[in-house]
Amino acid sequence: ADDTDNKNTQFRQTGLQSNEARFGGLTQFKAYGEMLDPDLSNIKIVTAGIGFRMASNAFLDLVYHRYGLDHFANEFRSAGVTAEMNKVETQLSKDVGSEINLIVGFRNLFGFRRFGFEVRAGVFSPGDAFLRNDGDAVNPIIVRADKASSILFVLIL
């Protein structure tokens, strides 16, 4: 908190973590969001999800995340989003946004025990922290960052 003491007490992930989990299915997915995949510093995350097996070899997970900053910031450490934060001084926000993920997988296809595939998809909707002024001080044009999405197809052999 003190910029003059030359001490950095901020938490940073080491890169050794996987941030992956399973709900009802066999596949692992990014527990904090397929699209956003945030670094776990200065962030609050609320997650709700449901997972179930549609058949003995088919499963589906649906996961919702809501993101917020712990402290106001103008940067966000994430693998999926490059937009800058809090660029409108009069409208600072801790609302990072929300994401919904869909994970579908199949195993034991065509009688082969380990053969299968899975699809992991995510859509991120930015919150009020991603507002920027595309105009000027006299004629502000306040716009929000675009939505972002990702799809990953994995073949299991």
C-alpha positions in Angstrom: 0.0 0.0 0.0 3.0 2.3 0.6 4.6 3.2 -2.8 7.7 4.7 -1.1 8.8 1.7 1.0 10.1 -0.4 -2.0 8.2 -3.4 -0.9 5.8 -5.4 -3.1 3.3 -7.4 -1.2 1.0 -8.2 -4.1 0.1 -11.8 -4.7 1.2 -13.3 -8.0 0.6 -16.8 -9.3 3.7 -18.8 -10.0 2.6 -20.3 -13.3 2.8 -23.8 -11.7 -0.9 -23.9 -10.9 -3.4 -25.4 -13.3 -6.7 -23.6 -12.2 -8.6 -26.5 -13.5 -11.6 -28.4 -12.1 -14.3 -30.9 -13.0 -18.0 -30.8 -12.2 -20.2 -33.6 -13.6 -18.0 -34.7 -16.4 -14.7 -36.3 -17.0 -13.0 -33.3 -18.6 -11.1 -30.6 -16.8 -11.8 -27.0 -17.6 -10.5 -23.7 -16.4 -12.2 -23.2 -13.0 -12.1 -19.4 -13.2 -13.2 -19.0 -16.8 -12.4 -20.5 -20.1 -12.3 -17.1 -21.8 -11.0 -14.7 -19.1 -8.6 -17.2 -17.4 -7.7 -14.5 -14.8 -4.6 -14.3 -12.7 -5.7 -14.6 -9.1 -4.7 -11.1 -7.9 -7.0 -8.2 -7.0 -10.1 -10.1 -8.0 -13.3 -11.4 -6.5 -15.0 -14.3 -8.3 -18.5 -15.7 -7.7 -19.0 -19.0 -9.6 -22.1 -21.2 -10.0 -22.3 -24.3 -12.1 -24.0 -27.5 -12.8 -22.7 -30.6 -14.4 -24.2 -33.9 -15.3 -23.9 -37.0 -17.4 -26.4 -37.1 -20.3 -25.4 -40.8 -20.9 -22.8 -43.2 -19.6 -20.3 -41.7 -22.1 -21.6 -38.1 -22.5 -21.4 -35.2 -20.1 -22.2 -31.5 -19.9 -21.0 -28.8 -17.6 -22.5 -25.2 -17.5 -20.6 -22.7 -15.5 -21.3 -19.0 -14.8 -18.7 -16.6 -13.3 -19.1 -13.0 -12.0 -15.9 -11.0 -11.7 -15.1 -7.9 -9.6 -11.9 -6.1 -8.5 -11.0 -5.9 -4.9 -9.3 -2.5 -5.4 -9.7 -0.1 -8.3 -7.1 -0.7 -11.0 -6.3 0.2 -14.6 -4.9 -3.1 -15.6 -6.2 -6.7 -15.3 -4.0 -9.8 -15.6 -5.8 -12.2 -17.8 -4.8 -14.6 -20.6 -8.0 -13.7 -22.6 -8.6 -9.9 -22.3 -6.3 -7.2 -23.5 -8.6 -4.2 -23.0 -7.5 -1.5 -20.6 -9.6 -0.8 -17.5 -11.0 2.3 -15.9 -10.1 4.9 -18.6 -13.0 7.2 -17.7 -12.0 9.0 -14.5 -15.6 10.1 -13.7 -16.9 6.5 -14.0 -14.5 4.2 -12.2 -15.8 0.8 -11.5 -14.8 -2.5 -9.9 -17.2 -4.4 -12.2 -15.0 -6.6 -14.4 -17.9 -8.5 -16.0 -19.3 -12.0 -16.3 -18.6 -15.2 -18.3 -20.6 -18.3 -19.2 -18.9 -21.5 -20.1 -20.2 -24.7 -21.7 -18.2 -27.9 -21.6 -19.4 -30.9 -23.5 -17.6 -34.2 -23.8 -17.9 -37.8 -25.1 -15.8 -40.8 -24.1 -15.6 -44.5 -25.2 -16.8 -43.7 -28.7 -17.0 -46.5 -31.3 -16.0 -49.1 -28.7 -12.6 -47.6 -28.0 -12.1 -47.1 -24.3 -10.0 -43.9 -24.4 -11.3 -42.4 -27.7 -13.5 -39.3 -27.4 -13.6 -35.6 -27.7 -14.7 -32.5 -25.8 -15.6 -28.9 -26.6 -14.9 -26.1 -24.1 -16.5 -22.7 -24.9 -16.7 -19.4 -23.1 -18.2 -16.0 -23.7 -17.0 -13.0 -21.6 -19.2 -9.9 -21.3 -17.2 -6.9 -20.0 -18.5 -4.8 -17.1 -18.3 -1.1 -16.3 -14.6 -1.3 -15.5 -14.0 -1.6 -19.3 -15.4 1.8 -20.3 -13.3 4.2 -22.4 -13.8 7.6 -23.9 -13.6 7.5 -27.7 -14.4 11.3 -27.9 -12.7 14.1 -26.1 -13.2 16.1 -22.8 -15.8 18.3 -24.4 -17.7 15.7 -26.4 -17.2 12.4 -24.6 -18.2 9.2 -26.3 -18.3 6.5 -23.7 -18.0 2.9 -25.1 -17.7 -0.5 -23.5 -15.1 -3.1 -24.6 -16.4 -5.7 -27.0 -17.5 -9.2 -25.8 -14.9 -11.9 -26.2 -15.3 -15.6 -26.9 -13.3 -18.8 -27.2 -13.9 -22.3 -28.3 -11.5 -25.2 -27.8 -12.0 -28.6 -29.4 -10.0 -31.5 -27.9 -9.6 -34.9 -29.5 -8.8 -37.7 -27.0 -6.9 -40.6 -28.4 
